[in-house]
Amino acid sequence: MTTVADIVAVEAVLCEDNRTVFFYGHTADEDQTFCASTTLPLAITPAAFLVTDWLEVGWMHWMQQA
């Protein structure tokens, strides 16, 4: 059974509404990906979306549950 402890890469994606960020936790098994999201209080522009900062947030989210 795959758990969040098996995540090897995190992807952060800003959705089209510019308020929702999805975090994808990828495992070595291509058929097993974890997903979480958060909604921001205000919309942000895609240019202001700093992916590296959000990747850190995504890793923190997944590792709290591992």
Chimera marker file (.cmm) of the C-alpha trace (Angstrom):
<marker_set name="trace">
<marker id="1" x="0.000" y="0.000" z="0.000" r="1" g="1" b="0" radius="0.5"/>
<marker id="2" x="1.296" y="3.439" z="-0.945" r="1" g="1" b="0" radius="0.5"/>
<marker id="3" x="1.214" y="6.182" z="1.696" r="1" g="1" b="0" radius="0.5"/>
<marker id="4" x="2.154" y="9.872" z="1.722" r="1" g="1" b="0" radius="0.5"/>
<marker id="5" x="5.556" y="8.812" z="3.036" r="1" g="1" b="0" radius="0.5"/>
<marker id="6" x="6.191" y="7.415" z="-0.462" r="1" g="1" b="0" radius="0.5"/>
<marker id="7" x="5.938" y="10.844" z="-2.143" r="1" g="1" b="0" radius="0.5"/>
<marker id="8" x="9.074" y="11.631" z="-4.126" r="1" g="1" b="0" radius="0.5"/>
<marker id="9" x="8.034" y="14.882" z="-5.829" r="1" g="1" b="0" radius="0.5"/>
<marker id="10" x="5.503" y="17.657" z="-5.218" r="1" g="1" b="0" radius="0.5"/>
<marker id="11" x="3.897" y="19.792" z="-7.900" r="1" g="1" b="0" radius="0.5"/>
<marker id="12" x="2.055" y="23.045" z="-7.111" r="1" g="1" b="0" radius="0.5"/>
<marker id="13" x="-0.479" y="24.327" z="-9.641" r="1" g="1" b="0" radius="0.5"/>
<marker id="14" x="-2.400" y="27.609" z="-9.578" r="1" g="1" b="0" radius="0.5"/>
<marker id="15" x="-5.893" y="27.002" z="-10.938" r="1" g="1" b="0" radius="0.5"/>
<marker id="16" x="-7.707" y="29.151" z="-13.478" r="1" g="1" b="0" radius="0.5"/>
<marker id="17" x="-9.646" y="31.005" z="-10.769" r="1" g="1" b="0" radius="0.5"/>
<marker id="18" x="-6.280" y="32.345" z="-9.460" r="1" g="1" b="0" radius="0.5"/>
<marker id="19" x="-7.436" y="31.534" z="-5.909" r="1" g="1" b="0" radius="0.5"/>
<marker id="20" x="-7.007" y="27.793" z="-5.682" r="1" g="1" b="0" radius="0.5"/>
<marker id="21" x="-3.676" y="25.987" z="-5.447" r="1" g="1" b="0" radius="0.5"/>
<marker id="22" x="-3.537" y="22.235" z="-6.006" r="1" g="1" b="0" radius="0.5"/>
<marker id="23" x="-0.696" y="20.145" z="-4.658" r="1" g="1" b="0" radius="0.5"/>
<marker id="24" x="0.088" y="16.864" z="-6.353" r="1" g="1" b="0" radius="0.5"/>
<marker id="25" x="2.250" y="14.410" z="-4.430" r="1" g="1" b="0" radius="0.5"/>
<marker id="26" x="3.855" y="12.067" z="-6.953" r="1" g="1" b="0" radius="0.5"/>
<marker id="27" x="5.108" y="8.624" z="-5.949" r="1" g="1" b="0" radius="0.5"/>
<marker id="28" x="7.385" y="6.223" z="-7.787" r="1" g="1" b="0" radius="0.5"/>
<marker id="29" x="4.219" y="4.401" z="-8.905" r="1" g="1" b="0" radius="0.5"/>
<marker id="30" x="2.775" y="6.393" z="-11.818" r="1" g="1" b="0" radius="0.5"/>
<marker id="31" x="-0.697" y="5.125" z="-10.928" r="1" g="1" b="0" radius="0.5"/>
<marker id="32" x="-0.577" y="6.614" z="-7.406" r="1" g="1" b="0" radius="0.5"/>
<marker id="33" x="-0.672" y="10.398" z="-6.969" r="1" g="1" b="0" radius="0.5"/>
<marker id="34" x="-1.924" y="12.241" z="-3.901" r="1" g="1" b="0" radius="0.5"/>
<marker id="35" x="-3.845" y="15.497" z="-4.279" r="1" g="1" b="0" radius="0.5"/>
<marker id="36" x="-4.656" y="18.336" z="-1.887" r="1" g="1" b="0" radius="0.5"/>
<marker id="37" x="-5.809" y="21.908" z="-2.402" r="1" g="1" b="0" radius="0.5"/>
<marker id="38" x="-6.089" y="25.205" z="-0.622" r="1" g="1" b="0" radius="0.5"/>
<marker id="39" x="-8.150" y="28.282" z="-1.426" r="1" g="1" b="0" radius="0.5"/>
<marker id="40" x="-6.574" y="31.703" z="-1.070" r="1" g="1" b="0" radius="0.5"/>
<marker id="41" x="-8.563" y="34.621" z="0.362" r="1" g="1" b="0" radius="0.5"/>
<marker id="42" x="-7.734" y="36.787" z="-2.673" r="1" g="1" b="0" radius="0.5"/>
<marker id="43" x="-6.922" y="36.055" z="-6.292" r="1" g="1" b="0" radius="0.5"/>
<marker id="44" x="-3.292" y="36.380" z="-7.345" r="1" g="1" b="0" radius="0.5"/>
<marker id="45" x="-1.895" y="36.829" z="-10.818" r="1" g="1" b="0" radius="0.5"/>
<marker id="46" x="-0.065" y="33.869" z="-12.357" r="1" g="1" b="0" radius="0.5"/>
<marker id="47" x="3.040" y="36.073" z="-12.604" r="1" g="1" b="0" radius="0.5"/>
<marker id="48" x="2.980" y="36.534" z="-8.815" r="1" g="1" b="0" radius="0.5"/>
<marker id="49" x="2.632" y="32.780" z="-8.206" r="1" g="1" b="0" radius="0.5"/>
<marker id="50" x="6.066" y="31.810" z="-6.903" r="1" g="1" b="0" radius="0.5"/>
<marker id="51" x="6.162" y="28.086" z="-7.556" r="1" g="1" b="0" radius="0.5"/>
<marker id="52" x="9.242" y="27.446" z="-5.407" r="1" g="1" b="0" radius="0.5"/>
<marker id="53" x="7.526" y="28.938" z="-2.343" r="1" g="1" b="0" radius="0.5"/>
<marker id="54" x="4.409" y="26.856" z="-2.941" r="1" g="1" b="0" radius="0.5"/>
<marker id="55" x="6.460" y="23.690" z="-3.413" r="1" g="1" b="0" radius="0.5"/>
<marker id="56" x="7.775" y="24.175" z="0.106" r="1" g="1" b="0" radius="0.5"/>
<marker id="57" x="4.202" y="24.533" z="1.389" r="1" g="1" b="0" radius="0.5"/>
<marker id="58" x="3.232" y="21.361" z="-0.462" r="1" g="1" b="0" radius="0.5"/>
<marker id="59" x="6.116" y="19.390" z="1.027" r="1" g="1" b="0" radius="0.5"/>
<marker id="60" x="5.211" y="20.645" z="4.515" r="1" g="1" b="0" radius="0.5"/>
<marker id="61" x="1.599" y="19.554" z="4.005" r="1" g="1" b="0" radius="0.5"/>
<marker id="62" x="2.500" y="16.055" z="2.898" r="1" g="1" b="0" radius="0.5"/>
<marker id="63" x="5.239" y="15.479" z="5.475" r="1" g="1" b="0" radius="0.5"/>
<marker id="64" x="2.928" y="16.486" z="8.365" r="1" g="1" b="0" radius="0.5"/>
<marker id="65" x="0.753" y="13.530" z="7.404" r="1" g="1" b="0" radius="0.5"/>
<marker id="66" x="3.600" y="11.045" z="6.890" r="1" g="1" b="0" radius="0.5"/>
<link id1="1" id2="2" r="1" g="1" b="0" radius="0.2"/>
<link id1="2" id2="3" r="1" g="1" b="0" radius="0.2"/>
<link id1="3" id2="4" r="1" g="1" b="0" radius="0.2"/>
<link id1="4" id2="5" r="1" g="1" b="0" radius="0.2"/>
<link id1="5" id2="6" r="1" g="1" b="0" radius="0.2"/>
<link id1="6" id2="7" r="1" g="1" b="0" radius="0.2"/>
<link id1="7" id2="8" r="1" g="1" b="0" radius="0.2"/>
<link id1="8" id2="9" r="1" g="1" b="0" radius="0.2"/>
<link id1="9" id2="10" r="1" g="1" b="0" radius="0.2"/>
<link id1="10" id2="11" r="1" g="1" b="0" radius="0.2"/>
<link id1="11" id2="12" r="1" g="1" b="0" radius="0.2"/>
<link id1="12" id2="13" r="1" g="1" b="0" radius="0.2"/>
<link id1="13" id2="14" r="1" g="1" b="0" radius="0.2"/>
<link id1="14" id2="15" r="1" g="1" b="0" radius="0.2"/>
<link id1="15" id2="16" r="1" g="1" b="0" radius="0.2"/>
<link id1="16" id2="17" r="1" g="1" b="0" radius="0.2"/>
<link id1="17" id2="18" r="1" g="1" b="0" radius="0.2"/>
<link id1="18" id2="19" r="1" g="1" b="0" radius="0.2"/>
<link id1="19" id2="20" r="1" g="1" b="0" radius="0.2"/>
<link id1="20" id2="21" r="1" g="1" b="0" radius="0.2"/>
<link id1="21" id2="22" r="1" g="1" b="0" radius="0.2"/>
<link id1="22" id2="23" r="1" g="1" b="0" radius="0.2"/>
<link id1="23" id2="24" r="1" g="1" b="0" radius="0.2"/>
<link id1="24" id2="25" r="1" g="1" b="0" radius="0.2"/>
<link id1="25" id2="26" r="1" g="1" b="0" radius="0.2"/>
<link id1="26" id2="27" r="1" g="1" b="0" radius="0.2"/>
<link id1="27" id2="28" r="1" g="1" b="0" radius="0.2"/>
<link id1="28" id2="29" r="1" g="1" b="0" radius="0.2"/>
<link id1="29" id2="30" r="1" g="1" b="0" radius="0.2"/>
<link id1="30" id2="31" r="1" g="1" b="0" radius="0.2"/>
<link id1="31" id2="32" r="1" g="1" b="0" radius="0.2"/>
<link id1="32" id2="33" r="1" g="1" b="0" radius="0.2"/>
<link id1="33" id2="34" r="1" g="1" b="0" radius="0.2"/>
<link id1="34" id2="35" r="1" g="1" b="0" radius="0.2"/>
<link id1="35" id2="36" r="1" g="1" b="0" radius="0.2"/>
<link id1="36" id2="37" r="1" g="1" b="0" radius="0.2"/>
<link id1="37" id2="38" r="1" g="1" b="0" radius="0.2"/>
<link id1="38" id2="39" r="1" g="1" b="0" radius="0.2"/>
<link id1="39" id2="40" r="1" g="1" b="0" radius="0.2"/>
<link id1="40" id2="41" r="1" g="1" b="0" radius="0.2"/>
<link id1="41" id2="42" r="1" g="1" b="0" radius="0.2"/>
<link id1="42" id2="43" r="1" g="1" b="0" radius="0.2"/>
<link id1="43" id2="44" r="1" g="1" b="0" radius="0.2"/>
<link id1="44" id2="45" r="1" g="1" b="0" radius="0.2"/>
<link id1="45" id2="46" r="1" g="1" b="0" radius="0.2"/>
<link id1="46" id2="47" r="1" g="1" b="0" radius="0.2"/>
<link id1="47" id2="48" r="1" g="1" b="0" radius="0.2"/>
<link id1="48" id2="49" r="1" g="1" b="0" radius="0.2"/>
<link id1="49" id2="50" r="1" g="1" b="0" radius="0.2"/>
<link id1="50" id2="51" r="1" g="1" b="0" radius="0.2"/>
<link id1="51" id2="52" r="1" g="1" b="0" radius="0.2"/>
<link id1="52" id2="53" r="1" g="1" b="0" radius="0.2"/>
<link id1="53" id2="54" r="1" g="1" b="0" radius="0.2"/>
<link id1="54" id2="55" r="1" g="1" b="0" radius="0.2"/>
<link id1="55" id2="56" r="1" g="1" b="0" radius="0.2"/>
<link id1="56" id2="57" r="1" g="1" b="0" radius="0.2"/>
<link id1="57" id2="58" r="1" g="1" b="0" radius="0.2"/>
<link id1="58" id2="59" r="1" g="1" b="0" radius="0.2"/>
<link id1="59" id2="60" r="1" g="1" b="0" radius="0.2"/>
<link id1="60" id2="61" r="1" g="1" b="0" radius="0.2"/>
<link id1="61" id2="62" r="1" g="1" b="0" radius="0.2"/>
<link id1="62" id2="63" r="1" g="1" b="0" radius="0.2"/>
<link id1="63" id2="64" r="1" g="1" b="0" radius="0.2"/>
<link id1="64" id2="65" r="1" g="1" b="0" radius="0.2"/>
<link id1="65" id2="66" r="1" g="1" b="0" radius="0.2"/>
</marker_set>
